[in-house]
């Protein structure tokens, strides 16, 4: 019973988050295209996602007569289940993960790869040429860009020496990986857009060519599964991106101190030394160098009160969860922005871009970065032992 409650406590809030991601996308697209967007159902259109879900649930389910009905309904369910399984190892804060798995990244890559089978099953079982071509396109696209994503993650593993997501986050306390691996992050983010079948890489749903891709014949409740799978994949990939490159649940305002460490120390400019002693809410301030001695007792009491609050595990969890959520929402907004700004490209150009452009760049970095780490004697222990 306790396990069921924990599972529901993990899945239900994330599904609600996914529902509001759809509303956020429609509001963002409407604003960027000079439209109003959803604004009728609920305050400011906030209940539009639930209205759409109820509409699809109560619609008549129509399935092709010549289709394999068991596999026709199994494909979308497989997709949604494997996308939700990725939440098991996501650390939402200090100690806030369903499972602190030492092979967390490998687990996420394996589970996300299995979702490809659901797309292939759904496209083949519908007995439709449009759906079958869409599933073949999607399979080729997902397998190709999974190679880019896993190669980019390999470079992060070379820095940390661990597949545990919590360990990767803790390694970024001195500096987020976005700074030394900025080019890798750009490649990773492009691959994430292609991996989630989002515009401008939504070639599996090219309406001008394939009507609606692998989900052409699916409707009503079965279509809801595909819809949830798509947006759940976006949320998961943004969680992973924020964990790997942006420090996960680490303090989001620590980026200002990291920029100072990177740029100001290069030129030996001690311009903001006062930001390095005591943590007050989000920014480090040395009160003893700012205020007069007559008021030190008062400020010491304030510091002690804050430090006690900081050690409170509940407040620590709230702040860390807020940090991860804010970073994830910013990355999700980037998905919406790219969809609104860039046109769809041809499928052959998409595949050539993967194999001819991105993969050679990543291979060169996979050779170059370990050499640099070895020069500075910074390779992880398990690699040096090999």
Rosetta blueprint (number, residue, H / E / L):
1 X L
2 X H
3 X H
4 X H
5 X H
6 X H
7 X H
8 X H
9 X H
10 X H
11 X H
12 X H
13 X H
14 X H
15 X H
16 X H
17 X H
18 X H
19 X H
20 X H
21 X H
22 X H
23 X H
24 X H
25 X H
26 X H
27 X H
28 X H
29 X H
30 X H
31 X H
32 X H
33 X L
34 X L
35 X L
36 X L
37 X L
38 X L
39 X L
40 X L
41 X L
42 X L
43 X H
44 X H
45 X H
46 X L
47 X L
48 X H
49 X H
50 X H
51 X H
52 X H
53 X H
54 X H
55 X H
56 X H
57 X H
58 X H
59 X L
60 X L
61 X L
62 X L
63 X L
64 X L
65 X L
66 X L
67 X L
68 X L
69 X H
70 X H
71 X H
72 X H
73 X H
74 X H
75 X H
76 X H
77 X H
78 X H
79 X H
80 X H
81 X H
82 X H
83 X H
84 X H
85 X H
86 X H
87 X H
88 X H
89 X H
90 X L
91 X L
92 X L
93 X L
94 X L
95 X L
96 X L
97 X L
98 X L
99 X L
100 X L
101 X L
102 X L
103 X L
104 X H
105 X H
106 X H
107 X H
108 X H
109 X H
110 X H
111 X H
112 X H
113 X H
114 X H
115 X H
116 X H
117 X H
118 X H
119 X H
120 X H
121 X H
122 X H
123 X H
124 X H
125 X H
126 X L
127 X L
128 X L
129 X H
130 X H
131 X H
132 X H
133 X H
134 X H
135 X H
136 X H
137 X H
138 X H
139 X H
140 X H
141 X H
142 X H
143 X H
144 X H
145 X H
146 X H
147 X H
148 X H
149 X H
150 X H
151 X H
152 X H
153 X H
154 X H
155 X H
156 X H
157 X H
158 X H
159 X H
160 X H
161 X L
162 X L
163 X L
164 X L
165 X H
166 X H
167 X H
168 X H
169 X H
170 X H
171 X H
172 X L
173 X L
174 X L
175 X L
176 X L
177 X H
178 X H
179 X H
180 X H
181 X L
182 X H
183 X H
184 X H
185 X H
186 X H
187 X H
188 X H
189 X H
190 X H
191 X H
192 X H
193 X H
194 X H
195 X H
196 X L
197 X L
198 X L
199 X L
200 X L
201 X L
202 X L
203 X H
204 X H
205 X H
206 X L
207 X H
208 X H
209 X H
210 X H
211 X L
212 X L
213 X H
214 X H
215 X H
216 X L
217 X L
218 X L
219 X L
220 X H
221 X H
222 X H
223 X H
224 X H
225 X H
226 X H
227 X H
228 X H
229 X H
230 X H
231 X H
232 X H
233 X H
234 X H
235 X H
236 X H
237 X H
238 X H
239 X H
240 X H
241 X H
242 X H
243 X H
244 X H
245 X H
246 X L
247 X L
248 X L
249 X L
250 X L
251 X L
252 X L
253 X L
254 X H
255 X H
256 X H
257 X H
258 X H
259 X H
260 X H
261 X H
262 X H
263 X H
264 X H
265 X L
266 X L
267 X L
268 X L
269 X L
270 X L
271 X L
272 X L
273 X H
274 X H
275 X H
276 X L
277 X L
278 X L
279 X E
280 X E
281 X L
282 X L
283 X E
284 X E
285 X L
286 X L
287 X H
288 X H
289 X H
290 X L
291 X L
292 X L
293 X H
294 X H
295 X H
296 X H
297 X H
298 X H
299 X H
300 X H
301 X H
302 X H
303 X H
304 X H
305 X H
306 X H
307 X H
308 X H
309 X H
310 X H
311 X H
312 X L
313 X H
314 X H
315 X H
316 X H
317 X H
318 X H
319 X H
320 X H
321 X H
322 X H
323 X H
324 X H
325 X H
326 X H
327 X H
328 X H
329 X H
330 X H
331 X H
332 X H
333 X H
334 X H
335 X H
336 X H
337 X H
338 X H
339 X H
340 X H
341 X H
342 X L
343 X L
344 X L
345 X L
346 X L
347 X H
348 X H
349 X H
350 X H
351 X H
352 X H
353 X H
354 X H
355 X H
356 X H
357 X H
358 X H
359 X H
360 X H
361 X H
362 X H
363 X H
364 X H
365 X H
366 X H
367 X H
368 X H
369 X H
370 X H
371 X H
372 X H
373 X H
374 X H
375 X H
376 X L
377 X L
378 X L
379 X L
380 X L
381 X H
382 X H
383 X H
384 X H
385 X H
386 X L
